[in-house]
Amino acid sequence: MTSSVVLLFLSQVSLSLSLDSQSLLTSSQWSVITPDGQANSGHCLLASGNFSLVVQQQSEADNPMDDRLLMPVTVNRTWVVPDNASARGVCGEQSSEIDLTWRDQATGEENLLKLVITRKGRLAGLTGVFMWMSHEGGKLEMSVEMDFQDFITLAWPIRYGLSCPRSLQFPLYPAPISLPMTSTIGTSKDEKPTPLAFLVVKNLQLEAFRGETLLDQYPESMSQDFYRRRWECEFHMTFDWAPIAVGGGLGCLVGFMLGAFLCKSNIGCGDGRQSKYDKF
């Protein structure tokens, strides 16, 4: 009787916890849907955040000391990606993309923001941004490519969802010439390229490669709600030689300990008159 009461109580507690966890789920602004009939059908990629494009332009301002002189002034123009932008994209095994499109109010033409998320082992990262903007003065086509070894690259474990409340800035360069961030490291000031604009991102949330890690255990995880545990935005430098250096260091440590054990008689530990504690 007592065991049945305890089991009933535990089941009620687990049910209430599951309901509370589902009530805390937040819906994403945009998602990529896998077509029906394909493997891992559902919302395979989720994205939310505030995106804005900042372009620096030169304008002329009057000199208060002399009306005949004009002074160049840098003015920032900002375009905001609307919340009602349409989303489409594709989800792959190693790379996924989401395209946000909307109509420019002044020109009526379609604007595009593309985010590329790449998988590397157990990590996922934002490795590419492409933007097509149309405005009164013309058209802007910009992009940037990033590598997992770059400090600016957002990376997180694939079984988690990225949640970054910070304000981030990604430099954009003229397309179709894609310029990786690694090419700007170690160059002189004159050789560094000048960004055409900056993509400002706030409150970014991403869940990618959802079908490969959650569908087999939690079918409801393919909904439009953020389901995974959150991973705060972090920036790390990764090096290919780091595992070799760590393995070499551990090997040297083991070799040193083994050599000390074999040569213990030479360092005064082989005297039979010493106690076991002194020998140790």
N, C-alpha and C positions, 0 to 999 in steps of 0.2 A: 504493500500500500504506500509506504513512504517513498520507495523508489519511483513508483508511477507518478506521484505528486511532484517529485523533484524533476523528472523528465518533462512533465507538462509545464512546469515553471520555466525550465530552460528553453523549451520550444517557444514559449510566449516571449521570453526575453530576446531570443535570436530573431523572431519575427518582427518585434518592435525595432530592433537595431537595423534590420534590413530595410524597413519602411523609412526609418529616419535617414539612412544613407541615400535611399532613392530620392527622398524629398530634398536633399541637399545638392543633387545634381543640377548643373546649370546647362542650359541649351546653348549651342554654338551659333554664331552669326552665319557662318558659311560652312558648307560641307560638299564633299565629292561622293557621289553615289555610284556604287558598282551596279551595272545593269543586271536585271533579273536573269537567271539562268546561268550566270557565271559563278565561279567559286568565290566564296566569301562575299556574297551579295549583302549590301547594306551601305551604311555611311562609312567608307573606308578612310576618310581623311576629314578632320575637323579643324576649323580655324576661327579665331576671334581676335579682335584688337582694333586699335585706332591707327590708321595709316594716313600719312600726309606727305606730300612732296614739297620740298623747299628749294627754290631756285634763286640763286643770287644774280641780280641784274644791275647794270650800271645805269645811273640816271644823272642828270645835270641839275645842280642847285645853284641858286644865285649867291654870289659872294656879298655879304652885307657891307664890306668895306669898299667894294668897287662894283657897280652894277654891270660893268663891261666884262667882268671875269665870271666864268662859270666853273664851278667845282664839281668833279665827279663824286657821286655818292652811291654806295652800294645799298640796294633795296632788295629785301627778301620777299619773293612772291610765293604764296602757299596755296596748294590745291589739296583738298581733303577727299579721301575715298569715302563715298557715302555708305551708310549702313545698308541701304537697299540695293547695293551692287549685286549683280548676278554672279553665281559661282559655277564653274565647271572645271573638269580636270581629269586626271588619270592616276590610277594607283598601280604601281608596279612592285616587283619583289625587291628591287634595289633602289628605285627612285620613284618618287611621286611628285605630282605637280597640281597646283590649284590656281586657276585663273579667275580674277575678279574683274568684271567688265561693267561699265556704266557710260551713260551718254553725257557729253559735255554740254552744259547749259547754254554756252555762248555759240559754239560751232555746231552742235548737234551730232558730232562724230563720236565714235566709240573709243573709250580709253581702256587701257589694259594694265593690270598689275599681276605678274606671275611670280609665284613662290615655288622654289624647287627644294624638296627635302630628300636627302640621300641617306642610305643606310650603309654603315660600315661596321660589320660584326654585330656587336650588341648595342651599338650606338646609332642614334639618328641625329641629323644635323641639318640646319638651314644653310645650304651651300650655293644658292643662286637666287638672284632677283632680277627680273626684267620688267621694264615699264615703258608703256607707249602713251604719251600725252598729247592731246590736241588742244590748242588755245588760239587766241586771236592772232598772236604773232607767228604762228606756224606750228610745227610738230616737233616733239621731243621723243627720241628713241634711245633709251639708256639701259644699261645692265651692269651687273657685277657678279663675278664668280668667286667663291670662297672655298677654302680647303679645310679639312679637319685639323691641320697643323697650324692654321691661322688663329691668332688670339681673338679675333673679332667674330669667329664662327660660333654660333649657338649650337651646343651639342647636349644631348641628354640620353639616358638609357631608354632603349626602345620599348620596354615594358611600362614606362611612365609617360605622363603627358606633360608637355612644357607649359609652365606658368611663369610669365615674366612681367611683373608689374612695373618694372623700370622703364625709363625712356631711352630708346636706342636710336642710333643714327647709322645708316649704311650709305657710304658714298657711292654714287652712280656715275658711270663713265659713258661716253658716247658709244652706242652700238652701231654696227655688229661687232666692233672690236671689243672682245671680252678681256678684261684685265684682272687676273687673279690678285688677291691682296698680297700674296707673297712677293710679287714683283716690286712692291713699294718698300720692302724691308731691305735695309743695307744700301740704298741708293742715296745719292746726294740730293740736296734740296732742289737743284735745278733740274734733275732728272725725274723727280717725282711728278706724276701726272696730276692735273688739276681736275677735281670732280666737277661734273656738269651740274649736279644737284645732289640733294641728300634725301633719303627716305627716312622719315621719322616714324618710329613705331612705339606705341604705348599699350600696355596691358595685353601683351601678346599671349595667346594660348593656342597650342597645337597638339593634335593627336594624330600620329601617322602610323602606317603599317598595322592597323588595328586588327585586320582579319587574320594575320599570322600569329598573333599572340593571345587573343582573347576569345575568338569565335568558338574554339573547340571546348572551352570551359564555361564561358558565359555568353550564350547567344544574344542576350539582351544588350550586350555591350556594343553592338553595331548600330545603335540608335544615334540620334543627332545630339544626344547629351554627352558631356564630358564625363567619362566613366573611370578613367584611370587615376591613380594617385598622382599628385602634382609634384613636379620637379622644378625647383626654382632655377632661374637662369644663372648659369655659371660659365665662366670663360677660362679655358685651360690651354696651355701650350703642350702639344704632344710631339714626341720625337721617336723616330723609328729605332734609334740606337738605345733608347732607354731600357727595353727588356734585356738587351745584350749586356748593358752595363750592370744592371741589377743581378743578372744571373752570374756574370763574372765575379762580382763582389761576393756573392754567396759562396761560389766555388772556392775563392781564395780563403774565405773564412773557414770553410770546412777543411780545406787543405792545411791551414795553419793549426787547427785543433787536432787534426790527425797526426801532423808532424810533432806537435808537442806531446801527444800521448805516446808515440813511438820512441821519442827521445827523452822520456821522463827520467831515465837513469842518469843522463848527462846533466840534468839540472837539479840534482840532489834529491830526487824522489825515489831512488833505488836502494837507499840504505835500509837494511832489514831491521835495524834497531829503532827506526822511527815508528811511531804509531800510525794506524791507518788514517787517522784524522790529519796528521802532519803530512803523510804522503799525498793525501788528496789536496 
